[in-house]
Amino acid sequence: QVQLVESGGGLVQTGGSLRLSCAASERTVSSRVMAWFRQAPGKDLEFVAGISWGAGASYYANSVKDRFTISRDNAKNTVYLQMDALKPEDTAAYYCASGALFSPSNSDFRFWGQGTQVTVSS
């Protein structure tokens, strides 16, 4: 059972930056892809960005491309989400997830963290 622990959320003004971290207890074949999802109040869970532990290939939702950067540190089993030029619409609970497929679908991710809140004030 892979355990994921997120950190780094908080309150920031529009245009500001935050970096989220997700520490994984282990890396396995079934958790070779890491991703960030978010959920705003009253809205569905939304894919944000994903990355593979191996090659480090990454993919993004169009809404965050050019503003957010996902990266990983294999030595620390940790994935990061650098969020720049934040907007009020980025306000949400952000969840780290791991799975076997390079996919934007939350159903393809088996392991989930508890979430961290990001609030962007206007």
N, C-alpha and C positions, 0 to 999 in steps of 0.2 A: 504494500500500500504506500504510494508516494504521498508525502505530506508537503503542502505548499504554504508558505507564510509570507504574506505581503506586508509591506511597510512603505512609508513615505507620503501618504496622503496628507491633505490639509486644506487650508483656506488660502487662496491667492487672488490677486486682482487681475482683471482682464489684461492680457498681454504678458503676464508673468510666466514663470516656469516652475515645474516640479519634476522630481525624479522618483518614480516608484521602483521598488525592489521586490523580487519574489525569490525566496530561498527554497530550494527543493531538497528533500531529504535524501534523494538518490536519483540517478538517471538510469532508465531502463529502456528496452526496445519499445514498450508500450507507452512510454512518456518521452519519446525522442523529439517531439515538437512542443514548444511552449508558446502560449498565447495570452494576450490580454483581452478581456471583454469588459464591457461596462453596462450599467443599467441605471437609467435615470428614473425618478419617481413616475409611476404610471406608464412606463414604456417597456418595451421588450428588451431582452438581453441583446447587446450589439457587439459584434466583433470589432476589435480595434487594430491589433497587430499580432503577428506570429513570427517565430524564428525556430530554426532547427539547431539542436545541440551540435550536430556534427559539422556540416559545412557552414553553418551560420547564415543560410539563406533566409531572407525575411520577406514578409508581405504585409500590406497595410490596407485598411479601409480607406476609401477615397476621401472621407471626411477628415482624416487626420494626416494624410500623406503630405509631406513637406513641412509638417509641424512637429510630429512625434517621431522618435527614433527608438527602435527596440534593439537591444544588444544582449550578449550573454558573456558570462565569465565561467568557463567550464571548470576551472580549478576550485571555484567557490560554489558551484552548482546554483548559480544565481543569474536571474534574468532581470534586465532593467527596462524601464520605459521612460525615456526622457521626453517630457512634454513641454514644448515651447509655444509662444504666441497663444496662450490659452484663452478660450472664449467662454462666456457664460453657458453656452450649450454643451460644453465639455463637462459640466457638473454632473456627477454620477458616482455610484459605487463602482470601483474598478476591481475586477477579479482576475487572478492569475489561474491558468488552467494548463494541464498537460495531457497529451494524447499521442497517438501513433501516426496520425495523418496530417498532412499539410492542408488544412481546411479552415474556412471561416465559419463553419457550422458548429454551434456549441454542443450538439449531440455527438460530435466526433471526439470530444474531450472527456476523459474518464475521471481525472483528478482535478479538484478545485480547491482554491484557498478560501479564506473566510471573507475576503474583500477589504478594501480600504477606501474611505470617502475622499473624493476630490470636490471642492466647492470653489467655483470661480465667480467672484463678485464683479458686478458691472460698475 
